Amino acid sequence: MSPAKNGALPGKVALITGGSSGIGLATAKLFVAEGAHVFITGRRQPELDAAQQALGPNSTAIRGDVSKLSDLDEVIRVIQKAQGRLDIVFANAGLGQVFPLGEISESHFDTTFAVNVKGVLFTVQKALPLMANGSTIILNGSNRGDQGVRRVERVRRDEGGRALVRPDVVDGPA
Protein backbone atom coordinates (compact mmCIF):
# COMPACT_ATOMS: atom_id res chain seq x y z
CA MET A 1 0.00 0.00 0.00
CA SER A 2 1.60 3.25 -1.08
CA PRO A 3 0.83 6.56 0.60
CA ALA A 4 -1.08 9.30 -1.19
CA LYS A 5 1.03 12.36 -1.93
CA ASN A 6 -2.06 14.56 -1.85
CA GLY A 7 -3.96 12.66 0.83
CA ALA A 8 -5.47 14.10 3.98
CA LEU A 9 -2.48 13.05 6.13
CA PRO A 10 0.70 13.65 4.08
CA GLY A 11 3.77 13.44 6.28
CA LYS A 12 1.79 12.83 9.47
CA VAL A 13 3.01 10.29 12.04
CA ALA A 14 0.38 8.13 13.73
CA LEU A 15 0.28 5.53 16.48
CA ILE A 16 -2.55 2.99 16.40
CA THR A 17 -2.78 0.59 19.32
CA GLY A 18 -4.43 -2.71 18.52
CA GLY A 19 -3.50 -2.07 14.90
CA SER A 20 -2.94 -5.64 13.75
CA SER A 21 -6.59 -6.51 13.12
CA GLY A 22 -10.15 -5.20 12.97
CA ILE A 23 -10.86 -1.49 13.28
CA GLY A 24 -7.22 -0.75 14.13
CA LEU A 25 -5.89 -2.37 10.95
CA ALA A 26 -8.62 -0.79 8.81
CA THR A 27 -7.72 2.62 10.25
CA ALA A 28 -4.02 1.99 9.67
CA LYS A 29 -4.72 1.14 6.02
CA LEU A 30 -6.71 4.35 5.61
CA PHE A 31 -4.04 6.49 7.31
CA VAL A 32 -1.27 5.01 5.12
CA ALA A 33 -3.39 5.55 2.00
CA GLU A 34 -3.85 9.17 3.07
CA GLY A 35 -0.08 9.71 3.38
CA ALA A 36 0.78 9.02 7.04
CA HIS A 37 3.54 6.85 8.45
CA VAL A 38 1.74 4.55 10.86
CA PHE A 39 3.09 2.73 13.90
CA ILE A 40 0.85 -0.16 14.92
CA THR A 41 0.96 -2.19 18.10
CA GLY A 42 -0.42 -5.56 19.07
CA ARG A 43 0.35 -8.47 21.36
CA ARG A 44 0.68 -11.24 18.76
CA GLN A 45 3.71 -11.19 16.48
CA PRO A 46 2.22 -13.28 13.61
CA GLU A 47 -0.72 -10.86 13.27
CA LEU A 48 1.61 -7.86 13.48
CA ASP A 49 3.84 -9.30 10.76
CA ALA A 50 0.86 -9.89 8.48
CA ALA A 51 -0.49 -6.39 9.14
CA GLN A 52 2.89 -4.78 8.45
CA GLN A 53 3.13 -6.67 5.16
CA ALA A 54 -0.38 -5.49 4.19
CA LEU A 55 0.42 -1.88 5.14
CA GLY A 56 3.76 -1.66 3.36
CA PRO A 57 6.84 0.48 3.94
CA ASN A 58 5.02 3.45 5.50
CA SER A 59 4.27 1.41 8.59
CA THR A 60 6.15 0.05 11.55
CA ALA A 61 4.83 -2.80 13.69
CA ILE A 62 5.83 -2.90 17.36
CA ARG A 63 4.90 -5.83 19.57
CA GLY A 64 3.48 -4.58 22.83
CA ASP A 65 0.70 -4.94 25.35
CA VAL A 66 -0.93 -1.62 26.32
CA SER A 67 -1.55 -2.92 29.83
CA LYS A 68 2.22 -3.14 30.44
CA LEU A 69 3.91 0.21 31.02
CA SER A 70 7.30 -1.16 30.00
CA ASP A 71 5.83 -2.15 26.62
CA LEU A 72 4.37 1.34 26.17
CA ASP A 73 7.75 2.85 27.07
CA GLU A 74 9.35 0.77 24.31
CA VAL A 75 6.69 1.80 21.78
CA ILE A 76 7.33 5.48 22.53
CA ARG A 77 11.11 4.95 22.43
CA VAL A 78 10.87 3.36 18.96
CA ILE A 79 8.68 6.19 17.65
CA GLN A 80 10.94 8.85 19.19
CA LYS A 81 14.01 7.31 17.58
CA ALA A 82 12.40 6.74 14.17
CA GLN A 83 10.29 9.90 13.73
CA GLY A 84 10.82 12.16 16.75
CA ARG A 85 7.16 13.10 16.96
CA LEU A 86 3.54 11.96 16.84
CA ASP A 87 0.73 13.82 15.11
CA ILE A 88 -2.05 11.31 15.78
CA VAL A 89 -2.71 8.77 18.54
CA PHE A 90 -5.54 6.36 17.83
CA ALA A 91 -6.05 4.50 21.14
CA ASN A 92 -7.89 1.47 19.85
CA ALA A 93 -6.59 -1.57 21.75
CA GLY A 94 -9.34 -3.05 23.86
CA LEU A 95 -11.04 -6.23 24.84
CA GLY A 96 -14.41 -7.35 26.00
CA GLN A 97 -15.05 -10.39 28.12
CA VAL A 98 -18.67 -11.25 28.72
CA PHE A 99 -19.57 -13.31 31.75
CA PRO A 100 -22.85 -13.67 33.61
CA LEU A 101 -23.08 -11.62 36.77
CA GLY A 102 -21.96 -13.90 39.56
CA GLU A 103 -19.26 -15.54 37.42
CA ILE A 104 -16.97 -12.53 36.96
CA SER A 105 -13.66 -13.13 38.66
CA GLU A 106 -11.19 -10.60 39.98
CA SER A 107 -8.83 -11.73 37.22
CA HIS A 108 -11.45 -10.95 34.53
CA PHE A 109 -12.03 -7.52 36.06
CA ASP A 110 -8.30 -6.77 36.35
CA THR A 111 -7.58 -7.81 32.76
CA THR A 112 -10.44 -5.75 31.35
CA PHE A 113 -9.50 -2.61 33.27
CA ALA A 114 -5.77 -3.04 32.59
CA VAL A 115 -6.35 -2.95 28.82
CA ASN A 116 -9.44 -0.76 28.46
CA VAL A 117 -8.71 1.89 31.10
CA LYS A 118 -5.07 1.74 32.19
CA GLY A 119 -3.90 1.03 28.62
CA VAL A 120 -5.76 3.99 27.13
CA LEU A 121 -4.71 6.40 29.88
CA PHE A 122 -1.02 5.52 29.76
CA THR A 123 -0.88 5.28 25.96
CA VAL A 124 -2.04 8.89 25.76
CA GLN A 125 0.04 10.09 28.71
CA LYS A 126 3.26 8.54 27.41
CA ALA A 127 2.63 9.85 23.88
CA LEU A 128 2.03 13.47 24.96
CA PRO A 129 5.72 14.50 25.01
CA LEU A 130 5.93 13.62 21.29
CA MET A 131 2.80 15.59 20.39
CA ALA A 132 2.75 19.25 19.37
CA ASN A 133 -0.06 21.79 19.41
CA GLY A 134 -2.84 20.67 17.10
CA SER A 135 -2.01 16.98 17.36
CA THR A 136 -4.96 14.64 17.53
CA ILE A 137 -5.91 11.96 20.05
CA ILE A 138 -8.69 9.59 19.04
CA LEU A 139 -10.14 7.33 21.72
CA ASN A 140 -11.90 4.44 20.02
CA GLY A 141 -14.16 2.32 22.15
CA SER A 142 -17.61 1.09 22.79
CA ASN A 143 -19.87 1.77 25.70
CA ARG A 144 -22.86 -0.20 24.45
CA GLY A 145 -21.43 -3.42 23.09
CA ASP A 146 -22.87 -2.99 19.61
CA GLN A 147 -22.43 0.70 18.81
CA GLY A 148 -19.16 2.59 19.29
CA VAL A 149 -18.82 6.24 20.17
CA ARG A 150 -16.11 8.37 18.56
CA ARG A 151 -14.33 11.01 20.57
CA VAL A 152 -11.57 13.23 19.24
CA GLU A 153 -9.24 15.20 21.47
CA ARG A 154 -6.80 17.95 20.52
CA VAL A 155 -3.47 18.64 22.18
CA ARG A 156 -2.71 22.21 23.18
CA ARG A 157 0.29 23.41 25.17
CA ASP A 158 0.26 26.14 27.80
CA GLU A 159 2.92 28.85 28.08
CA GLY A 160 5.15 26.47 30.06
CA GLY A 161 4.92 23.78 27.38
CA ARG A 162 2.67 21.53 29.44
CA ALA A 163 0.31 19.41 27.32
CA LEU A 164 -3.36 20.17 27.79
CA VAL A 165 -5.85 17.83 26.18
CA ARG A 166 -9.37 19.00 25.50
CA PRO A 167 -12.35 17.53 23.68
CA ASP A 168 -12.56 18.92 20.16
CA VAL A 169 -15.34 16.89 18.60
CA VAL A 170 -17.73 14.44 20.18
CA ASP A 171 -19.30 12.85 17.17
CA GLY A 172 -21.95 10.68 18.80
CA PRO A 173 -22.57 7.12 17.69
CA ALA A 174 -20.04 5.67 15.28
PAPA-269644 format. One line per field, with one value per residue (C-alpha): residue in one letter; z, x, y; residue number from 0. Coordinates in Angstrom, 2 decimals, always signed. Layout:
! residues N
res c(A ...) $
Z c(Z ...) $
X c(X ...) $
Y c(Y ...) $
n c(NUM ...) $
***
This chain:
! residues 174
res c(M S P A K N G A L P G K V A L I T G G S S G I G L A T A K L F V A E G A H V F I T G R R Q P E L D A A Q Q A L G P N S T A I R G D V S K L S D L D E V I R V I Q K A Q G R L D I V F A N A G L G Q V F P L G E I S E S H F D T T F A V N V K G V L F T V Q K A L P L M A N G S T I I L N G S N R G D Q G V R R V E R V R R D E G G R A L V R P D V V D G P A) $
Z c(+0.00 -1.08 +0.60 -1.19 -1.93 -1.85 +0.83 +3.98 +6.13 +4.08 +6.28 +9.47 +12.04 +13.73 +16.48 +16.40 +19.32 +18.52 +14.90 +13.75 +13.12 +12.97 +13.28 +14.13 +10.95 +8.81 +10.25 +9.67 +6.02 +5.61 +7.31 +5.12 +2.00 +3.07 +3.38 +7.04 +8.45 +10.86 +13.90 +14.92 +18.10 +19.07 +21.36 +18.76 +16.48 +13.61 +13.27 +13.48 +10.76 +8.48 +9.14 +8.45 +5.16 +4.19 +5.14 +3.36 +3.94 +5.50 +8.59 +11.55 +13.69 +17.36 +19.57 +22.83 +25.35 +26.32 +29.83 +30.44 +31.02 +30.00 +26.62 +26.17 +27.07 +24.31 +21.78 +22.53 +22.43 +18.96 +17.65 +19.19 +17.58 +14.17 +13.73 +16.75 +16.96 +16.84 +15.11 +15.78 +18.54 +17.83 +21.14 +19.85 +21.75 +23.86 +24.84 +26.00 +28.12 +28.72 +31.75 +33.61 +36.77 +39.56 +37.42 +36.96 +38.66 +39.98 +37.22 +34.53 +36.06 +36.35 +32.76 +31.35 +33.27 +32.59 +28.82 +28.46 +31.10 +32.19 +28.62 +27.13 +29.88 +29.76 +25.96 +25.76 +28.71 +27.41 +23.88 +24.96 +25.01 +21.29 +20.39 +19.37 +19.41 +17.10 +17.36 +17.53 +20.05 +19.04 +21.72 +20.02 +22.15 +22.79 +25.70 +24.45 +23.09 +19.61 +18.81 +19.29 +20.17 +18.56 +20.57 +19.24 +21.47 +20.52 +22.18 +23.18 +25.17 +27.80 +28.08 +30.06 +27.38 +29.44 +27.32 +27.79 +26.18 +25.50 +23.68 +20.16 +18.60 +20.18 +17.17 +18.80 +17.69 +15.28) $
X c(+0.00 +1.60 +0.83 -1.08 +1.03 -2.06 -3.96 -5.47 -2.48 +0.70 +3.77 +1.79 +3.01 +0.38 +0.28 -2.55 -2.78 -4.43 -3.50 -2.94 -6.59 -10.15 -10.86 -7.22 -5.89 -8.62 -7.72 -4.02 -4.72 -6.71 -4.04 -1.27 -3.39 -3.85 -0.08 +0.78 +3.54 +1.74 +3.09 +0.85 +0.96 -0.42 +0.35 +0.68 +3.71 +2.22 -0.72 +1.61 +3.84 +0.86 -0.49 +2.89 +3.13 -0.38 +0.42 +3.76 +6.84 +5.02 +4.27 +6.15 +4.83 +5.83 +4.90 +3.48 +0.70 -0.93 -1.55 +2.22 +3.91 +7.30 +5.83 +4.37 +7.75 +9.35 +6.69 +7.33 +11.11 +10.87 +8.68 +10.94 +14.01 +12.40 +10.29 +10.82 +7.16 +3.54 +0.73 -2.05 -2.71 -5.54 -6.05 -7.89 -6.59 -9.34 -11.04 -14.41 -15.05 -18.67 -19.57 -22.85 -23.08 -21.96 -19.26 -16.97 -13.66 -11.19 -8.83 -11.45 -12.03 -8.30 -7.58 -10.44 -9.50 -5.77 -6.35 -9.44 -8.71 -5.07 -3.90 -5.76 -4.71 -1.02 -0.88 -2.04 +0.04 +3.26 +2.63 +2.03 +5.72 +5.93 +2.80 +2.75 -0.06 -2.84 -2.01 -4.96 -5.91 -8.69 -10.14 -11.90 -14.16 -17.61 -19.87 -22.86 -21.43 -22.87 -22.43 -19.16 -18.82 -16.11 -14.33 -11.57 -9.24 -6.80 -3.47 -2.71 +0.29 +0.26 +2.92 +5.15 +4.92 +2.67 +0.31 -3.36 -5.85 -9.37 -12.35 -12.56 -15.34 -17.73 -19.30 -21.95 -22.57 -20.04) $
Y c(+0.00 +3.25 +6.56 +9.30 +12.36 +14.56 +12.66 +14.10 +13.05 +13.65 +13.44 +12.83 +10.29 +8.13 +5.53 +2.99 +0.59 -2.71 -2.07 -5.64 -6.51 -5.20 -1.49 -0.75 -2.37 -0.79 +2.62 +1.99 +1.14 +4.35 +6.49 +5.01 +5.55 +9.17 +9.71 +9.02 +6.85 +4.55 +2.73 -0.16 -2.19 -5.56 -8.47 -11.24 -11.19 -13.28 -10.86 -7.86 -9.30 -9.89 -6.39 -4.78 -6.67 -5.49 -1.88 -1.66 +0.48 +3.45 +1.41 +0.05 -2.80 -2.90 -5.83 -4.58 -4.94 -1.62 -2.92 -3.14 +0.21 -1.16 -2.15 +1.34 +2.85 +0.77 +1.80 +5.48 +4.95 +3.36 +6.19 +8.85 +7.31 +6.74 +9.90 +12.16 +13.10 +11.96 +13.82 +11.31 +8.77 +6.36 +4.50 +1.47 -1.57 -3.05 -6.23 -7.35 -10.39 -11.25 -13.31 -13.67 -11.62 -13.90 -15.54 -12.53 -13.13 -10.60 -11.73 -10.95 -7.52 -6.77 -7.81 -5.75 -2.61 -3.04 -2.95 -0.76 +1.89 +1.74 +1.03 +3.99 +6.40 +5.52 +5.28 +8.89 +10.09 +8.54 +9.85 +13.47 +14.50 +13.62 +15.59 +19.25 +21.79 +20.67 +16.98 +14.64 +11.96 +9.59 +7.33 +4.44 +2.32 +1.09 +1.77 -0.20 -3.42 -2.99 +0.70 +2.59 +6.24 +8.37 +11.01 +13.23 +15.20 +17.95 +18.64 +22.21 +23.41 +26.14 +28.85 +26.47 +23.78 +21.53 +19.41 +20.17 +17.83 +19.00 +17.53 +18.92 +16.89 +14.44 +12.85 +10.68 +7.12 +5.67) $
n c(0 1 2 3 4 5 6 7 8 9 10 11 12 13 14 15 16 17 18 19 20 21 22 23 24 25 26 27 28 29 30 31 32 33 34 35 36 37 38 39 40 41 42 43 44 45 46 47 48 49 50 51 52 53 54 55 56 57 58 59 60 61 62 63 64 65 66 67 68 69 70 71 72 73 74 75 76 77 78 79 80 81 82 83 84 85 86 87 88 89 90 91 92 93 94 95 96 97 98 99 100 101 102 103 104 105 106 107 108 109 110 111 112 113 114 115 116 117 118 119 120 121 122 123 124 125 126 127 128 129 130 131 132 133 134 135 136 137 138 139 140 141 142 143 144 145 146 147 148 149 150 151 152 153 154 155 156 157 158 159 160 161 162 163 164 165 166 167 168 169 170 171 172 173) $
***
